[in-house]
C-alpha cells in the first residue's frame, strides 16, 4: 500500500532505496535499467514517478514533467498533480491551474492537496473569488485535514472577512469542542466582530460551550452581552439568552456565575432607565427577571426577588407563577447588609437625567433635599413645629444665639452648624446664595426653602439639623408640611406654656400621626418663665402627656424658657435629645434610603403632574395663540383696508387741488387776455399790432402767473400737506391704541406700529422743488396760423396805411380778442404747469404703502410666528395624545424600580425583626 504522506512530500522514491543508499539520478537510472531488462511483468511507471520526484527536488522541473507525463498506473493522478506543482515552480500559472483542475480522482487526500495548491495559486494571483470557492471545497471535503482550518482562519483574517472568520470559529467550536476554537470565537466577540450577526446565530455555540467548558461559556456570554449592548440587536440578544437559560438546568458550580448574575442585574437597570418603551420590554423583562432569580443564590436573592415582585405588582400576570412564588419565599429569607442608599440615589439621578434629556425642568428643591438628607455627617433632621405665638422662633434664637428670620416666617428654614455664616434660598428654579446678614432682610416667599449655616454648639454636638417650619394656623395646614414629614427623623412640637393645650393643636398632632405614624414626636414646653411655680409647670406637663396619650403615648415634655440663658438649659436639652433620639448607624442608613425613596416618589408624582400640565398648557397655548391669530389677522386686514382707504382719500384730495388749479387757469387766462383788447387804438400800427398785443398778453400772463397763481398754488400744497399730516396722525394714534390694547391683552412688546412720517417731508420737498421749477414760457397767442389771424394780419398790412380803414381794423382786432376762447393757450399752459404734479399723483399710493409698511410688516411677522407656534403646539399635542407611551412608559419603569427598593427596605425590616 502506497504511503500518501510520501506522495504529498514527494519522497515516494525512498521505496526504491535502502537506508544506506544515497538517492541520486544514477541510482534510480540503474533501477530503471534493471526493471526494463525483465522479460515480462515489468512496470516502469513507478520508477518514472520516483525519478520525477528526484528531478523535482533537483529543481530540474522540465525533466520531472517529462517523467510524470508517462505514468499510466495508480499514480497517474498524483503525477498530474506533481506536474501542476512543477508548472507552478516554473511560473507557468495558467498551465498549473489547468493541470490541477483536470485532476479527477476519488482519493480525498489527493483532492484536498489539489484544492490547497489551487488556493495558494489563486491567493498569490489575487483571484479572491476562486480562492474563497476552492477553500470552501477543502473545508467541506475534510475540515480535519492538517492545517486546513488554520489556513482558512488566517486567510479570512488577512482579508478582514469577519463574517467568514466568525462562522468558521463557530462551526469549528461546535465540531471540535476544542479550547483553541473556543478562545478564538471569544476573541472575535470581544473584538466586536459579533455585531453583524443576529444573536440566534450563536445559540448552538452557546450550548456547546456550556456542555464542554463552563468557564469558556461564561466568558462567551459576557462578551456577547457587552457587544450586543452597543447594537440594535440588544433586545434580540436578551430574548436569545433568556430562551437559552430557560431551556437548560443550570447548576452553579463556581463563583464565575456571579458575572452572569451581575449582567442580568445591570441589564434590568439599563432597560428600565427610560430609554425603552413597554411595548419593547414586555417580551423581554419577565423572562429576564425569572432567569436572574433562578441564577442567583438564595443569599444574593434579595434584589432579584424584590424586582420580580415589583414587576408583577405593576404588571400583574406577566411573570411565571413559579418565579413569583420563589421570589416570595426568598425575599424575607435573604440577608443583605447593603442599605440600598446608593441604588436609591442613582434611581433619583436616573429620573432626573431622563427629565433633563426630554427638556423637563424638575424642581430644584427636590435635588437640594436629596443632597440634604444624604449628608453623611448629619445624624438627624428635627422638624420644629408650633402654633403662632408659641415662642418657636425665640426658641430657635436661644439655640443659635441670634435672630435667624423674621417672626412667623412662611417658609421652612434649615438651620445647620457651620464654622462660618452661610445662607441660601432654594426655590423651584435655583439655589441662590444670600450674602452676609442679608437673610434678615429678604422677602420671605411661600414654597421657598431657606438654609442658614452658622456656629451652634447643640447642633454641632448632635450633628443634627433643625428645620423651623411655618407656624400652624387655624385656617389649615400647608401640604408641604406633610410632604416634609417623611424626610425628618423626629418632630419637636413647641407648646406655649402660658396657655392651655388647645383642641386645634391636638387635631394637628392627630393629622401628623395619620400621615407619618412612625415619626417620634416630643414636646418643648416653652415660656415656663410665665408659669407661676415649678408645681404648676409639672401639672402643665402632666396635662399635655395626658392629652396626647392616645396618639403619642411615649412622648416626653421638656420645660424650657427662651428668656433664660441657653447655657443653663443646655445640659437638660442635650440629654433630652440624646435619650429620645438615639443614633444607630444601620438604622440611620435605612432611614436615609427611605427618605430618598420618598423623594423619588415625589419626583415621579411631579413629572406626572407636569405631563398633565404640559398637555393643558399646550391646549391653553393653542387657544390663546389662535385667539391672538384671529385678532392679528383682523388687524392685518384693517391695516390693508386703511392703506387703500387713505391712499384713495389722499389721491382724491390731491386731485381736487389740481383740478381747482386747472379751473382757475381756465377762468383767469381768457379774462386777462381779453383785457388786452383795450390796448388796440385806431392809430395802432396794424402791420405790427399782432406782435405788440402778443407781447402784451404774455407780459400780463407772466405777471399773473408769477405773482398770483404760483404763490396761491404753493399755499394750497402747504395746506394740503397740513391736512394730510392730521389725517395720517389720526391713523398713527389708532395704531398706538391698538398696540397698547395688544400689549394689555397678550403681553406683546414686539409691536411698535410706528408709521413712516418721513414721506410727508419727502412730499413737501418734492412739491416745493416742482413748484420752484415752474417758469412761465412765452406763448404764441396771436401768432398762430388760424384763418382769422391770417385775415387780420393780411388786412392790417393791406389797409394799415389807409386812415379811413384803421377804425375798422381796430374794431375787428378788438372783436377777435374779446371773442376768442383761447383754449389752445389754456391747454398749453395747464399742461406745462401740471404735468410734473400729475406724475407726483401716481406715486401717492406707493408712498402710502410705505407709510404703513413697518406696522404691516410687524403684524405679518407676529402672524407668521403665531401660526408656527400653533402648528408646532398642535403637532406636539397630537404626539402626546397619539403616543402617550413616550412619556408614561419610562415613568412606569421608574415606578418598578421604586417599588423594588421599597420591597427591599421592607424585607430588611422584617428580616431584622425576625432575628
C-alpha positions in Angstrom: 0.0 0.0 0.0 1.3 3.4 -1.0 2.1 5.8 1.8 0.1 9.1 1.0 2.5 11.1 3.1 5.3 10.1 0.8 3.3 11.3 -2.2 2.5 14.6 -0.5 6.2 15.2 0.3 7.4 13.8 -3.0 9.6 11.2 -1.4 8.0 8.1 -2.8 11.4 7.3 -4.3 12.5 6.2 -0.8 10.7 2.9 -1.5 13.4 2.0 -4.1 16.4 2.7 -1.8 17.7 1.2 1.3 18.8 3.3 4.2 22.4 3.3 3.2 21.9 4.3 -0.4 22.0 8.0 -1.2 19.3 9.0 -3.6 20.8 10.0 -7.0 19.6 10.1 -10.5 22.3 7.4 -11.3 20.9 5.1 -8.7 17.3 5.4 -9.9 18.5 5.2 -13.5 20.2 1.9 -12.8 17.0 0.6 -11.1 15.1 1.8 -14.2 17.5 -0.1 -16.4 17.3 -3.2 -14.3 13.5 -3.1 -14.4 13.5 -2.7 -18.1 15.6 -5.9 -18.6 12.8 -8.0 -17.1 11.4 -10.3 -19.7 7.8 -10.0 -18.5 5.7 -8.2 -15.9 7.8 -5.1 -15.8 6.3 -1.7 -15.0 8.5 1.4 -15.4 5.7 3.9 -14.3 6.6 3.6 -10.6 10.3 4.2 -11.2 9.5 7.1 -13.6 7.3 8.6 -10.8 10.2 8.3 -8.4 12.6 9.8 -10.9 10.3 12.7 -11.4 10.3 13.4 -7.7 14.1 13.4 -7.5 14.4 15.7 -10.5 11.7 18.0 -8.9 13.9 18.2 -5.8 16.9 18.9 -8.0 14.7 21.8 -9.5 15.0 20.2 -12.9 11.3 20.8 -13.4 11.3 20.1 -17.2 12.8 16.6 -16.7 10.4 15.9 -13.8 7.5 16.9 -16.0 8.8 14.6 -18.8 8.9 11.7 -16.4 5.5 12.3 -14.9 3.8 12.6 -18.3 4.4 8.9 -18.8 2.7 7.5 -15.8 -0.1 5.1 -16.5 -0.7 3.3 -13.2 -2.5 4.2 -10.0 -0.1 7.1 -9.5 -1.3 8.8 -12.7 -3.5 11.4 -10.9 -0.7 12.2 -8.4 1.7 12.6 -11.3 -0.7 15.2 -12.8 -0.8 17.0 -9.5 3.0 17.0 -9.4 3.2 18.3 -13.0 0.9 21.2 -11.8 3.4 21.8 -9.0 6.3 21.9 -11.4 4.4 24.3 -13.7 3.8 26.5 -10.7 7.5 26.4 -9.8 8.3 27.4 -13.4 5.9 30.3 -13.2 3.5 28.8 -15.7 0.5 29.7 -13.6 -2.2 29.1 -16.3 -0.7 25.7 -17.1 -0.5 24.8 -13.4 -4.2 25.8 -12.9 -5.3 23.8 -16.0 -3.4 20.7 -14.8 -4.8 21.0 -11.3 -8.4 21.4 -12.5 -8.1 18.5 -14.9 -7.5 16.0 -12.0 -10.5 13.8 -11.3 -9.7 11.4 -8.5 -11.7 9.7 -5.8 -8.8 10.0 -3.5 -9.8 12.5 -0.8 -6.2 13.2 0.2 -5.2 14.0 -3.4 -8.3 16.1 -3.8 -7.6 18.2 -0.8 -4.0 18.6 -1.7 -5.1 19.9 -5.1 -7.6 22.2 -3.5 -4.9 23.7 -1.3 -2.4 24.1 -4.2 -5.1 25.8 -6.2 -6.0 28.0 -3.2 -2.3 29.2 -2.9 -2.2 29.8 -6.6 -5.4 31.9 -6.6 -4.3 33.8 -3.5 -1.0 34.6 -5.0 -2.6 35.9 -8.1 -5.2 37.9 -6.1 -8.0 35.8 -7.6 -10.0 36.0 -4.4 -13.3 34.7 -5.7 -11.8 31.4 -6.8 -9.7 31.3 -3.6 -12.8 31.5 -1.5 -14.6 28.9 -3.6 -11.7 26.3 -3.5 -11.1 26.9 0.2 -14.8 26.2 0.9 -14.5 23.0 -1.0 -11.5 22.0 1.0 -13.3 22.7 4.3 -16.3 20.7 3.1 -14.2 17.8 2.0 -12.3 17.4 5.2 -12.0 20.1 7.8 -9.9 17.7 9.9 -7.1 17.7 7.3 -4.0 19.2 8.8 -3.8 23.0 8.7 -6.9 23.4 6.6 -8.9 25.3 9.2 -5.8 27.2 10.2 -5.2 28.2 6.6 -8.8 29.3 6.3 -8.8 31.3 9.5 -5.5 33.1 8.5 -6.9 33.8 5.1 -10.2 35.3 6.4 -8.3 37.4 8.9 -5.9 38.7 6.2 -8.9 39.6 4.1 -10.6 41.2 7.1 -13.5 39.0 6.4 -15.2 39.0 9.7 -18.3 37.1 8.6 -16.4 34.0 7.3 -13.9 34.1 10.2 -16.7 34.1 12.9 -18.7 31.4 11.0 -15.6 29.2 10.8 -14.9 29.7 14.6 -18.5 28.8 15.5 -18.5 25.8 13.2 -15.2 24.5 14.5 -16.1 25.2 18.1 -19.2 23.1 17.7 -17.5 20.4 15.6 -14.2 20.0 17.5 -15.2 21.2 21.0 -11.6 22.3 21.4 -10.4 25.1 23.7 -8.4 26.6 20.8 -11.5 27.4 18.8 -13.4 28.5 22.0 -10.7 31.1 22.6 -10.8 32.1 19.0 -14.5 32.7 19.0 -14.4 34.6 22.3 -11.6 36.8 21.0 -13.6 37.6 17.9 -16.6 38.6 20.0 -14.6 40.7 22.3 -13.1 42.5 19.3 -16.7 43.4 18.3 -16.9 41.0 15.3 -20.3 39.6 16.5 -22.3 42.8 15.9 -23.3 41.9 12.4 -24.8 38.6 13.3 -28.3 38.1 14.8 -28.0 36.7 18.3 -29.7 33.5 17.4 -26.7 32.7 15.2 -24.7 31.9 18.4 -27.4 29.7 20.1 -25.8 26.3 19.1 -22.3 27.6 20.0 -23.6 28.7 23.5 -25.0 25.2 24.1 -21.7 23.6 23.1 -19.7 25.9 25.3 -22.0 25.2 28.2 -21.8 21.5 27.8 -18.0 21.4 27.3 -16.4 24.3 29.2 -18.4 26.2 31.8 -15.7 28.9 32.2 -15.5 29.5 28.5 -19.3 29.6 28.3 -19.4 32.4 30.9 -16.7 34.3 29.0 -18.6 34.0 25.8 -21.9 35.1 27.4 -20.2 38.1 28.9 -18.5 39.0 25.7 -21.7 38.7 23.6 -23.7 40.6 26.2 -21.3 43.6 26.2 -21.0 43.7 22.4 -24.8 43.4 21.7 -25.4 46.2 24.2 -24.0 48.6 21.7 -26.2 47.4 18.8 -29.8 47.3 17.7 -29.7 43.6 18.4 -29.6 44.2 22.1 -33.2 43.2 22.9 -33.0 40.3 20.5 -29.9 39.1 22.3 -31.7 39.3 25.7 -34.5 37.2 24.2 -32.0 34.7 22.9 -30.2 34.4 26.3 -33.5 34.2 28.1 -34.6 31.3 25.9 -31.2 29.6 26.4 -31.2 29.7 30.2 -34.9 28.8 30.2 -34.1 25.6 28.2 -31.2 24.4 30.4 -30.9 23.3 34.0 -28.1 25.4 35.4 -26.0 24.1 38.3 -23.9 26.9 39.9 -20.5 25.3 40.4 -18.2 28.3 40.8 -18.0 32.0 41.6 -17.7 32.9 37.9 -21.5 32.6 37.6 -21.7 35.8 39.6 -20.6 37.6 36.5 -23.7 36.4 34.7 -26.0 37.3 37.6 -24.5 40.8 37.5 -25.2 41.1 33.8 -28.9 40.3 34.4 -28.9 43.0 37.2 -27.2 45.7 35.2 -29.4 44.9 32.1 -32.6 45.3 34.1 -31.4 48.7 35.4 -30.4 49.8 31.9 -33.7 48.6 30.3 -35.7 50.5 32.9 -33.7 53.7 32.8 -36.1 55.4 30.4 -34.6 54.5 27.0 -37.1 51.8 26.1 -40.9 51.5 25.9 -43.1 48.9 27.5 -44.1 47.5 24.1 -40.4 46.6 23.5 -39.9 45.2 27.0 -42.9 43.1 27.7 -41.4 40.2 25.7 -38.0 40.6 27.4 -38.3 41.7 31.1 -40.4 38.9 32.6 -38.1 36.1 31.4 -35.1 38.2 32.2 -36.2 38.5 35.8 -37.1 34.8 36.1 -33.7 33.8 34.9 -32.0 36.4 37.1 -33.8 35.0 40.1 -33.1 31.3 39.2 -29.3 32.0 38.6 -29.0 33.9 41.9 -28.1 32.0 45.1 -30.5 32.5 48.0 -28.0 34.6 49.9 -28.0 37.1 47.0 -31.7 36.7 46.1 -33.0 39.9 47.8 -32.6 42.2 44.8 -33.9 39.8 42.1 -36.8 38.6 44.2 -37.8 42.2 45.1 -37.6 43.0 41.4 -39.8 40.1 40.4 -42.4 41.1 42.9 -42.3 44.7 41.9 -42.7 43.9 38.2 -45.5 41.5 39.0 -47.2 44.2 41.2 -47.1 46.8 38.4 -47.8 44.4 35.5 -49.8 41.5 37.1 -49.7 38.1 35.4 -46.7 38.8 33.2 -44.2 36.7 35.2 -44.5 33.0 35.5 -46.2 32.0 38.8 -43.3 29.7 39.8 -40.9 32.7 39.7 -43.3 34.8 41.7 -43.6 32.0 44.3 -39.9 31.6 44.5 -39.4 35.4 44.9 -42.0 35.5 47.8 -40.1 32.7 49.6 -36.7 34.1 49.1 -37.2 37.9 49.8 -37.8 37.5 53.5 -35.1 34.9 54.0 -32.2 36.7 52.1 -29.8 38.7 54.2 -28.3 41.8 52.7 -26.3 44.3 54.7 -26.3 46.9 52.0 -28.7 49.7 52.9 -29.6 50.3 49.2 -28.9 54.0 49.6 -26.6 54.2 46.6 -29.1 52.5 44.4 -31.9 54.8 45.6 -29.8 57.9 44.9 -28.9 56.5 41.5 -32.6 56.0 40.7 -33.3 59.6 41.6 -30.5 60.8 39.3 -31.6 58.4 36.5 -35.1 60.0 36.6 -33.6 63.5 36.7 -31.3 62.7 33.8 -34.3 61.4 31.8 -36.3 64.5 32.6 -33.4 66.7 31.5 -33.0 64.8 28.3 -36.6 65.4 27.5 -36.4 69.1 28.4 -38.5 68.8 31.5 -37.3 71.0 34.3 -37.6 69.4 37.7 -38.0 71.2 41.0 -34.6 72.3 42.3 -35.9 71.9 45.8 -36.1 68.1 45.2 -32.5 67.9 44.3 -31.5 70.1 47.2 -33.5 67.9 49.6 -31.8 64.8 48.2 -28.4 66.3 48.9 -29.6 67.4 52.4 -31.0 64.1 53.6 -27.9 62.1 52.3 -25.3 64.2 54.1 -23.1 61.6 55.8 -22.2 64.0 58.7 -25.8 64.8 59.6 -27.3 62.2 62.0 -30.8 63.6 62.4 -33.1 66.2 61.0 -35.5 67.6 63.6 -38.7 69.4 62.4 -39.7 72.2 64.7 -43.5 72.9 64.8 -45.8 75.0 66.9 -48.7 77.4 66.9 -48.3 81.0 66.0 -47.2 82.8 69.3 -45.9 79.6 70.8 -42.4 81.1 71.1 -41.0 78.7 68.5 -38.9 81.5 66.8 -37.5 82.7 70.1 -36.6 79.1 71.0 -34.6 78.9 67.8 -32.9 82.2 68.6 -32.0 80.9 72.0 -30.3 77.9 70.4 -28.2 79.8 67.9 -27.9 83.0 69.9 -29.1 85.3 67.2 -32.1 86.2 65.1 -32.5 83.9 62.1 -35.5 85.1 60.1 -38.5 87.4 60.7 -41.2 86.3 63.2 -43.7 83.9 61.8 -41.9 83.2 58.6 -43.9 81.4 55.9 -41.0 79.2 54.7 -39.1 76.3 56.0 -35.7 77.2 57.4 -32.9 74.6 57.7 -30.5 75.5 60.5 -27.2 73.7 60.4 -23.9 74.1 62.3 -21.0 75.6 60.4 -17.8 77.4 61.2 -18.8 80.4 59.1 -22.0 82.0 58.2 -23.6 80.8 55.0 -27.1 81.4 53.8 -29.1 80.1 50.8 -32.6 80.3 49.4 -33.9 77.5 47.4 -36.9 77.6 45.1 -38.2 75.6 42.2 -35.8 77.3 39.7 -32.5 77.7 41.5 -30.3 77.7 44.7 -29.3 81.3 45.4 -26.6 82.3 47.9 -27.5 85.2 50.3 -24.6 87.3 51.2 -23.7 88.2 54.8 -26.6 89.0 57.1 -28.9 89.9 54.2 -31.0 86.9 55.0 -32.6 89.0 57.7 -33.9 91.4 55.1 -35.1 89.0 52.5 -38.7 89.0 51.4 -39.9 85.5 52.6 -41.8 83.8 49.9 -44.1 80.8 50.3 -42.8 77.5 48.9 -39.2 78.7 49.2 -36.7 76.9 51.5 -34.0 78.8 53.4 -30.8 77.3 54.7 -28.8 79.1 57.4 -25.4 77.7 58.4 -23.8 79.2 61.5 -21.9 78.0 64.6 -24.2 76.3 67.1 -22.9 74.1 69.9 -26.1 72.0 70.2 -26.3 71.2 66.5 -22.6 70.5 66.5 -22.7 68.1 69.4 -25.7 66.2 68.0 -24.7 66.5 64.3 -28.2 67.4 63.5 -30.2 70.0 61.5 -33.2 71.8 62.9 -36.0 72.7 60.4 -38.0 75.6 61.6 -41.5 75.3 60.0 -44.1 78.0 59.3 -46.5 78.5 62.3 -49.6 76.3 62.5 -52.6 78.4 61.8 -56.3 77.7 62.5 -57.2 78.0 58.8 -55.4 74.8 57.9 -52.0 73.2 57.4 -49.9 73.6 54.3 -49.4 70.4 52.2 -45.7 71.0 52.1 -45.5 70.4 55.8 -46.9 66.9 55.4 -44.6 66.4 52.4 -41.6 67.1 54.6 -42.6 64.7 57.4 -41.2 61.5 55.8 -37.8 63.3 55.4 -37.2 64.1 59.1 -36.1 61.9 62.0 -38.2 63.5 64.7 -40.6 66.3 65.4 -40.3 68.7 68.3 -43.5 70.5 69.0 -43.2 73.8 70.8 -46.1 74.4 73.3 -46.9 77.8 74.7 -46.6 77.3 78.5 -48.6 80.3 79.3 -51.9 79.0 77.8 -53.7 75.6 77.8 -53.0 73.0 75.2 -55.7 73.6 72.6 -58.0 71.3 70.7 -56.6 72.7 67.5 -53.2 71.5 68.4 -54.5 68.1 69.3 -56.2 67.9 65.9 -52.9 68.9 64.2 -50.9 66.2 66.0 -53.6 63.7 65.1 -53.1 64.5 61.4 -49.4 64.1 61.8 -50.0 60.7 63.3 -52.1 59.7 60.3 -49.6 60.9 57.8 -46.4 59.8 59.5 -47.3 57.2 62.1 -43.7 56.2 62.8 -42.3 59.6 63.5 -41.3 60.3 67.0 -42.9 63.4 68.5 -41.7 65.1 71.7 -42.7 68.4 73.2 -40.9 71.6 74.2 -42.9 73.4 76.9 -41.8 77.0 76.2 -42.3 80.2 78.2 -42.1 78.3 81.5 -40.9 81.6 82.9 -44.5 82.8 82.7 -45.8 79.8 84.8 -46.2 80.7 88.4 -44.3 77.8 90.0 -42.5 74.6 89.4 -45.5 72.7 90.7 -47.7 74.4 88.1 -45.1 73.5 85.5 -45.3 69.8 86.4 -49.1 70.0 86.3 -48.9 71.5 82.8 -46.5 68.8 81.7 -48.8 66.0 83.1 -51.8 67.6 81.4 -50.0 67.6 78.0 -49.0 64.0 78.4 -52.4 63.0 79.4 -53.9 64.8 76.4 -51.7 63.3 73.8 -51.5 59.8 75.4 -53.9 58.4 72.9 -51.8 59.3 69.9 -48.3 59.6 71.3 -48.1 57.5 74.4 -44.3 57.5 74.7 -43.8 61.3 74.1 -42.0 63.4 76.7 -42.2 67.1 77.5 -39.2 69.3 78.2 -39.8 72.6 80.1 -37.8 75.5 78.5 -37.6 79.2 78.7 -36.2 81.1 75.7 -35.5 84.0 78.0 -33.2 82.1 80.3 -29.6 81.8 79.4 -29.0 78.9 77.0 -26.0 77.5 78.8 -28.1 76.9 81.9 -30.5 74.8 79.9 -28.1 73.1 77.5 -27.4 70.0 79.6 -31.1 69.3 80.0 -31.8 69.9 76.3 -28.8 67.8 75.3 -29.9 64.8 77.4 -33.5 65.2 76.2 -32.4 64.8 72.5 -29.9 62.0 73.3 -32.4 60.0 75.3 -35.3 60.2 72.9 -33.4 60.2 69.5 -30.6 57.6 69.9 -28.4 57.1 66.9 -28.0 53.7 65.2 -25.8 53.6 62.1 -27.5 50.8 60.3 -30.9 52.1 61.1 -29.9 55.5 60.0 -28.8 54.3 56.6 -32.1 52.5 56.1 -33.9 55.7 57.1 -31.8 57.7 54.6 -32.8 55.1 51.9 -36.4 55.5 52.9 -36.1 59.3 52.6 -34.5 59.1 49.2 -37.3 56.8 48.0 -39.8 59.3 49.3 -38.1 61.9 47.2 -38.1 59.6 44.2 -41.9 59.1 44.7 -42.3 62.8 44.9 -40.3 63.3 41.8 -42.4 60.8 39.8 -45.5 62.5 41.0 -44.1 65.8 40.0 -43.3 64.5 36.5 -46.8 63.0 36.1 -48.3 66.3 37.1 -46.0 68.1 34.7 -47.3 65.8 31.9 -50.8 66.9 32.7 -49.7 70.5 33.0 -47.9 70.2 29.7 -50.9 68.9 27.8 -53.2 71.5 29.4 -50.6 74.2 28.8 -50.4 73.2 25.1 -54.2 73.3 24.8 -54.3 76.7 26.5 -51.4 77.9 24.4 -53.2 76.9 21.2 -56.4 78.6 22.2 -54.5 81.7 23.3 -52.5 81.9 20.1 -55.5 81.1 17.9 -57.3 84.0 19.6 -54.3 86.2 19.0 -54.0 85.0 15.4 -57.7 85.8 14.7 -57.2 89.3 16.2 -54.0 89.8 14.3 -55.5 88.7 11.0 -58.4 91.1 11.6 -55.9 93.8 12.4 -53.9 93.0 9.4 -57.0 93.2 7.2 -57.8 96.5 8.9 -54.3 97.8 8.0 -54.7 96.8 4.4 -58.1 98.5 4.2 -56.7 101.5 6.0 -53.8 101.7 3.5 -56.2 101.5 0.5 -58.7 103.9 2.1 -56.1 106.5 3.0 -54.5 106.1 -0.4 -57.7 106.8 -2.2 -58.6 109.6 0.2 -55.2 111.4 -0.3 -55.3 110.9 -4.1 -58.8 112.3 -4.2 -57.9 115.4 -2.2 -54.7 115.9 -4.2 -56.6 115.5 -7.5 -59.2 118.1 -6.3 -56.4 120.5 -5.5 -55.0 120.1 -9.1 -58.5 120.4 -10.6 -59.0 123.7 -8.7 -55.7 125.0 -10.2 -56.8 124.0 -13.7 -60.2 125.6 -13.2 -58.5 128.8 -12.0 -56.3 128.9 -15.1 -59.2 128.1 -17.4 -61.2 131.0 -15.9 -58.4 133.6 -15.5 -56.3 133.3 -18.6 -59.2 134.3 -21.1 -60.1 137.2 -18.9 -56.6 138.5 -18.8 -56.1 138.1 -22.5 -59.4 139.7 -23.4 -58.5 142.8 -21.3 -55.7 143.5 -23.8 -58.3 144.5 -26.4 -58.3 147.9 -24.8 -54.7 148.4 -26.0 -55.8 148.4 -29.7 -56.4 152.0 -30.8 -57.5 153.4 -34.1 -54.0 154.8 -34.7 -52.3 151.5 -33.9 -49.8 150.2 -36.4 -51.8 147.3 -37.7 -48.9 146.0 -39.6 -47.3 145.1 -36.2 -50.2 145.3 -33.9 -50.4 141.5 -33.6 -46.8 141.3 -32.4 -47.3 144.1 -29.9 -50.5 142.7 -28.5 -48.9 139.2 -28.3 -46.1 140.5 -26.2 -48.5 142.4 -24.0 -50.6 139.3 -23.5 -47.6 137.3 -22.4 -46.5 140.0 -20.1 -49.8 140.1 -18.4 -50.0 136.3 -18.1 -46.5 136.2 -16.7 -47.3 138.8 -14.2 -50.4 136.9 -13.1 -48.7 133.5 -13.2 -45.7 134.5 -11.0 -47.5 137.0 -8.8 -50.8 135.3 -8.1 -51.2 131.8 -9.4 -47.9 130.1 -8.3 -47.9 131.6 -4.8 -51.6 130.5 -4.4 -50.8 127.0 -5.7 -47.9 126.7 -3.2 -50.2 127.8 -0.4 -52.7 125.1 -1.4 -50.0 122.5 -1.3 -48.9 123.6 2.1 -52.5 123.4 3.4 -52.9 120.1 1.7 -49.8 118.7 3.5 -51.1 120.0 6.8 -54.4 118.3 6.3 -52.7 115.1 5.2 -50.5 115.2 8.3 -53.5 115.4 10.5 -55.2 112.6 8.7 -52.1 110.3 9.0 -51.6 111.4 12.6 -55.1 110.1 13.3 -54.0 106.7 11.8 -50.9 106.7 13.9 -53.0 107.4 17.0 -55.3 104.5 16.2 -52.3 102.2 15.7 -50.8 103.3 19.1 -54.1 102.5 20.7 -54.1 99.0 19.1 -50.5 98.5 20.2 -51.5 99.2 23.8 -54.5 97.0 23.5 -52.4 94.1 22.3 -49.9 94.7 24.9 -52.5 94.7 27.6 -54.3 91.6 26.3 -51.5 89.5 25.1 -48.3 91.0 26.7 -46.9 91.6 23.2 -44.0 94.1 23.3 -42.8 93.4 19.8 -45.3 95.8 18.2 -44.0 99.4 17.7 -46.5 100.2 14.9 -44.6 103.4 14.0 -45.6 104.8 10.6 -43.2 106.3 8.2 -43.9 110.1 8.6 -40.8 110.9 6.6 -43.0 110.6 3.4 -44.5 114.0 4.3 -41.1 115.6 4.3 -40.4 113.9 1.0 -43.7 115.2 -0.4 -43.0 118.7 0.9 -39.6 118.7 -0.6 -40.8 117.3 -4.0 -43.8 119.7 -4.2 -41.6 122.7 -3.5 -39.0 121.5 -5.9 -41.6 121.1 -8.7 -43.2 124.4 -7.9 -39.8 126.1 -7.9 -39.0 124.7 -11.3 -42.1 126.2 -13.0 -41.2 129.1 -15.3 -43.7 131.0 -17.4 -42.8 130.3 -21.1 -43.9 132.8 -23.7 -47.0 131.6 -25.6 -47.6 132.2 -29.3 -51.1 133.6 -28.7 -51.7 135.9 -31.8 -49.0 134.5 -34.0 -50.8 131.3 -34.9 -51.9 130.4 -38.4 -55.6 130.3 -37.8 -57.8 131.6 -40.6 -59.0 134.6 -38.6 -55.5 135.6 -37.6 -54.2 135.3 -41.2 -57.0 137.6 -42.4 -56.4 140.1 -39.7 -52.7 140.2 -40.3 -53.1 140.4 -44.1 -55.8 143.2 -43.8 -53.5 145.1 -41.5 -50.7 145.0 -43.9 -53.1 145.9 -46.8 -55.2 148.6 -45.2 -52.9 149.7 -42.4 -51.8 152.8 -44.4 -55.3 153.9 -45.2 -56.6 156.2 -42.5 -60.2 155.6 -43.4 -59.8 151.8 -42.7 -57.9 152.0 -39.4 -61.0 152.3 -37.3 -62.4 149.3 -39.0 -59.3 147.3 -38.4 -59.1 148.3 -34.7 -62.7 147.3 -34.3 -62.1 143.9 -35.9 -59.0 143.2 -33.7 -60.9 144.1 -30.6 -63.7 141.9 -31.5 -61.4 139.0 -32.2 -59.5 139.4 -28.9 -62.7 139.8 -26.9 -64.5 136.8 -28.5 -61.6 134.3 -28.8 -61.8 131.2 -26.4 -58.0 130.8 -26.0 -58.5 127.1 -25.4 -55.2 126.2 -27.0 -53.3 128.7 -24.8 -55.1 127.4 -21.7 -54.3 123.8 -22.6 -50.7 124.6 -23.4 -50.1 126.5 -20.1 -52.1 124.0 -18.0 -50.1 121.0 -19.4 -46.8 122.7 -18.8 -47.7 123.6 -15.2 -49.4 120.4 -14.0 -47.6 117.6 -15.8 -45.0 117.1 -13.0 -47.7 117.3 -10.4 -49.7 114.6 -12.3 -46.7 112.4 -12.2 -46.4 113.0 -8.4 -50.0 111.9 -8.0 -49.2 108.5 -9.4 -46.7 107.8 -6.6 -49.1 108.7 -3.7 -50.5 105.1 -3.4 -47.0 103.7 -3.2 -45.9 106.2 -0.6 -49.0 105.4 1.5 -48.0 101.8 1.4 -44.6 102.9 2.6 -46.2 104.9 5.4 -47.9 101.7 6.7 -45.2 99.3 5.7 -43.5 98.9 9.1 -46.7 98.3 11.1 -47.9 95.8 8.4 -44.5 94.0 8.4 -44.6 93.8 12.2 -48.1 92.4 12.2 -47.2 90.0 9.4 -44.2 88.7 11.4 -46.3 88.1 14.5 -48.9 86.3 12.3 -46.2 84.1 10.8 -44.7 83.4 14.2 -48.1 82.7 15.8 -49.0 80.3 13.0 -45.7 78.5 13.5 -46.3 78.2 17.3 -49.8 76.9 16.8 -48.7 74.4 14.2 -45.8 73.2 16.5 -48.1 73.1 19.5 -50.7 71.1 17.7 -48.1 68.7 16.4 -46.6 68.3 19.9 -50.1 67.9 21.4 -51.0 65.3 18.8 -47.8 63.4 19.5 -48.6 63.4 23.2 -52.1 62.1 22.6 -51.2 59.6 19.9 -48.1 58.3 21.6 -48.6 58.7 25.4 -46.2 55.8 26.0 -43.3 58.1 25.1 -43.8 59.8 28.4 -45.7 57.3 30.6 -43.7 54.1 29.8 -40.4 55.4 31.3 -42.2 56.6 34.4 -43.9 53.3 34.8 -40.5 51.6 34.6 -39.1 54.0 37.2 -42.0 53.1 39.3 -41.0 49.4 39.1 -37.5 50.4 40.4 -39.0 52.4 43.2 -41.3 49.6 44.3 -38.3 47.2 44.1 -36.4 49.4 46.5 -39.4 49.7 48.8 -39.8 45.9 48.9 -36.1 45.5 49.7 -36.4 48.1 52.5 -39.4 46.4 53.9 -37.9 43.0 53.6 -34.8 44.1 55.6 -37.0 45.5 58.4 -38.9 42.2 58.6 -35.7 40.2 58.5 -34.2 42.3 61.3 -37.4 41.9 63.4 -37.4 38.1 62.8 -33.9 37.8 64.2 
